[in-house]
Amino acid sequence: MAIISTADEIFDSDVYIDLRPALGVNLHLKCEGFNFAGSVKLRAAVSMVSAGMHQGFIGRGSTLIESSSGNLGVALSVVAAANSLRFVCVTDPKCNPSALKLMRAYGSEVVVVDRPDAGGNYLTARKAKVQELCARNSDWVWLNQYENPANWLAHYENTAPLIAKQFPGLDVLFVGAGTGGTLSGCVRYFRENHPDVRIVAIDSVGSVNFGMPPGSRHIPGLGASEPMPLITPDLATDVVRVREADTVRMCRSLAARGFLLGGSTGTVVSGAREWLRRNDPGQCLTAVAISADLGERYIDTVYDDTWTTDHYGDTGWESGNSHG
């Protein structure tokens, strides 16, 4: 039995879904959404704020600020509320409406950047807004998830060791590529402690991670519109890129079996299934994928027929054809 006194104390989960009955591939899914932030980002949020407090640049009464497409903003809202800190999240129109409401419910201030930069990049515009606000408020603390080592250390010290303990015979780990915190932390841990484990990065088509050309993306979470400092070309053993329409199909296929999971999870599972079908036809490998979040905050996007048709065309979302 776990007894906690603050909402940021619980983020470890021993829940794994065996996806063999659903997908026909030998894959276990580590669920990271069973906490008060609803995502794996609570690990990074706790790590970055704790490091800031330990180093002395975050104290009682500090105002934190961060750029986020959604999940980290919610996680930092939880951590800030638990520690009586003020938090300002700078986001953009692609942020799920439910994530905006969650951040405000926790008492955070949300600034929505409604125009991208000259190149159509919302991330650059968000970071510019953060810097503008920090210039006006010299005592505000920008956590800077994109370069903060406490981001990847959260997964080096927690996520990866938990997976290694649960699956001592692990052959391959599938991790989504966003800012690179989860991916780089897991890679560093396994390279140092279990070098035979292959790490496969799952990215969205249209993301510039790993040197690919930019393209249109609508689902927040995975992918990047500019190079991420934590992601280097040699970071993963292999890279699989997933179209967002396939992300939606996978999310809905899993939901049809009762597993309502987030957009990032749909991308990772879709990419993992493709990789395993190609590289493990005999289903001999022990494989794990990391599920970043649950699906409730995607009800108005990934699971909405009108939204999916508007963004990906009329492909029979409402008819059940996506459940394949």
N, C-alpha and C positions, 0 to 999 in steps of 0.2 A: 504494500500500500504506500502510495506517495502522498505526502502532505506538504503543500507549498504555502508560502506566505506572500509571494509576489508573482505576477503573471508571467514574468520572464524566466522563471526557474525551471519550467518544464519544456524541453524541446527534444529529448531523446525518445525515439520510437523503435520498438522491436517488431513492428508490424510489417510483414512482407506478404505480397500477393503472389501466389503461384499462378502464372499466366499460361501454363500449358493447356488447361482445358479451354481457355478462351481463344488462344492464338495458335496453338499447335506448335509452339517452339518452347525450348527449355529455358525459361526466363523467370526470375523472381524480381518483383518490384518493391523497392524499399520506400515506404510511405512516410514522407516528411511533413505532412500537413496536419498532424494531430497535435497542435499546440494552439495557444491563444492568438497567434498571428496567422495561423493557417498555412504556413509554408516553411520551407527549408531556410528562408532568409532570416528567421529568428536567430539561427546560429550566428550568422555574420553580424547581425545587429547587436546581439549581446557581446560578441567578441570585440567589435569596434568601440562600443561605448565603455566596456570594462577596461580596455587598453587605454582609452583616453583618460579615464578616471585615475588609473594607476600611474600614468605619465604626468598627470597634474594639469592637463589643459581642459578637462571637463570637471566641473564642480557643481555643488548644489546651486541651483538657480541658473545654470548655463542654458543657452539656447542652441540647439543642434539644428543643422540644416543639411539636406541631402537632395540630390537629383535621383528620381526613381520613376520607373514606368508602372509601379504598383506594389508588388509584394514586399520589397524592402521598405517602402514607405509605411506600409501597414505594420511591419515588424518593428521599425524604429518608433512608431507611434506607441506600440505596446511597451517597449523598453523605456521610452521617455516617460510614459504615464506611471510605470512601476517605480521609477526613480525620481519622480517629481521634477522632471525636466521639461522645458518647452521644446517643441519640435516643429520645424517648418519643412514641408515637403514641396519640392518643385517638380511638377509633372507636366504631362501634355495631353492632348485630346485622345490619344490611344489608350490611356489608362482606363481600365474597366470602371464603369460608374459605381459599382459596389465597393471597389477599393477606395474610391474617393470618399464615399459615405462612411466606410469603416475608419479611415484616418480621422475624419472629423468627429466621429463618435468617440474616439479615444482622446479628443481634445486637441488634436494637431491642427496647425494652420496649413492650408493647401493653396499653393500658387500654381495656376495652370498657364503654361506658356502656349498661347494660341496660334503662334506663327513659327514655322521652322526657320532656319537660317537661309541664306541665299542659295544654298545647294539643296534645300528641301530636307535638311537634317534637324529633327527635333532634339536629339541628344545634345548636339552642339549648342542649340538655343537654350536648353535647360541649364547646361553648365555655365553658359554666359550669364544667365539670370542669377544663378547661385553666387557667382563672383560679384555681380552687381550688388546684390543684397548684402554680401559680406563686406564690401567696400563701404556701404552705408552704415553697417553695424559691426564695428571692429571687434566686438566681444562675442560674436556668433562663431560657432565651431562647425566647419565643413568637414564631415567625416571622410568624404572622397573615397567611396567604395571602389572606384576604378583603379586606385593605386595603393590603397591602405593594406599593408601586409596582414593586419588582423582579420581581413576578409578571408583570405585563403587559409590562414592559421586555424580558423574555426573548423575547417573541414580536415585539415591535416591532423589536428588534435582530437577530433570527435567523430565526424562522419565516417572517414575512411577506416579508422581503427575498429569502429563498431561493425562495419561490414566485414572486415577481415576476421573478426572474432566469430561472427555468425556463420561465415562461409570460409573455413580454413583452406578448402580446396578450390577457391575461386580461380577461374581461368580468364574471365573477361568482365570488365565493368563499363557500363554505358552511362555517360554523364553529359548533360546538356551544356552547351557553350553560350553563355551570356556575357556577363562582365568577366568571367573566368575564375571567380573565387572558388566555387565548388570544384570545378575541373582542375585548376592548378593545385589546390590543396590535396585532392585525392591522388593526383599524379605524383606529387612530391612524396607523399606517404608511401605509396606502393613501390615507387622506384627505390626508395631507401630500405624498405622492409620486406617487400615481396616482389622483386623485380620481374618475375615470370608472368605476373598478371598483366594482361593487355588492357589498356584504357582506350576506349573508343569514344570520341567526341561526337555528339549529335548537334547539328546546327540547322538553322532554317535557311532555305533558299532565299537569297536576297540579302543575307548577312555578309558583312565584309570580313568576318573572322576567317583566319587562315588564308588571307590574301585573295578572297573571292570578290567579284564585282558586286556593287550594291544593287538592290532591287526593292520593289514595293513589299512591305510587310505590314500586317494589321494586328497580329496577335502579340501582346506584350509578353516579355519574359526572356525567351531565348533570342539569340542573334544580336547583332550590333550594327549601327550605321556608320561607325568609325572604328579604327583599330583600337583594341583594348590592351592596355599595358600588361595585364596579367596573362595574355594569350600570346604564345610564340608559335612559329610554324612547326616546331618539333615537339610540341607539348603532348600530343596524343599519338598512340600507335596507328590509328586510322581515324578518318573523319567521314561521317555520313550526313548528307544534306537532305532535308525533308521539305517538300512543298506544303504550304499551309493548308491547302485543300485536303491533303493526306492526314495532316494533324487533326482536322475536324472529323474526318472519317474515323480515325482511331479513337478519338474521344467519344464519339457517339456509339461506336462498336462496344467499347468498354462499358458505357452507360447502359446499354441494352442488357448487360449482365449484372447491373446493379452497382458498378464502380464509377461514380461520378468524379472524374479527375480533371485537373487543369490543363490548359493549353500546352504548357511546357511538357507536361507528362505525356500528352498525346504525341508530341513531336518526338520525344525520347523513345517511347515505346514503338512508334512507327519505324524509326530508324534502326532500333535494335532488332526488330523482327526482320527487316530487310537484310541486315548484316548477318544474322544467325541463319536465315534461309540460304544465304550464299556461302557462308563459311562453316556451318555446322549442320549439314544435312542429316547426319546420323544422330544428332542431339546428344553428343558426348560431352560437351563443354558445360561447366558450371558458370552461369551468367547471372548478373544482377544489374538492374537499371535503377537509377534514382528518380523517384517521383517528387517533384518540387512542391506541388500543392494539390489541394482538392479542387472540385469543380464548381462550387456554389457561386463564386464571383465571376464565372464565365457564362452564367445563365442568359445574360442579355447579349452575348456575342457568339461564342463557339456553339452554344446549344440553341440558338435562336434561328429559325428558318429564314426569316426576312434578312437578318444580318448576314448570314452565310451566303444567301443568294445574291445580295447586293455586292458582296466582296469577291465571290468566287464563281458566280454564274448559277444558272438554274440546272443543278445536277441531281435533282430528286432528293434533296435533304429531308423534306418532310415525308417522303414516301417510304423511308426505311432503306433505300438503296445504299446509304452511307454505313450501314451496319455490316459491312463485309470485311 
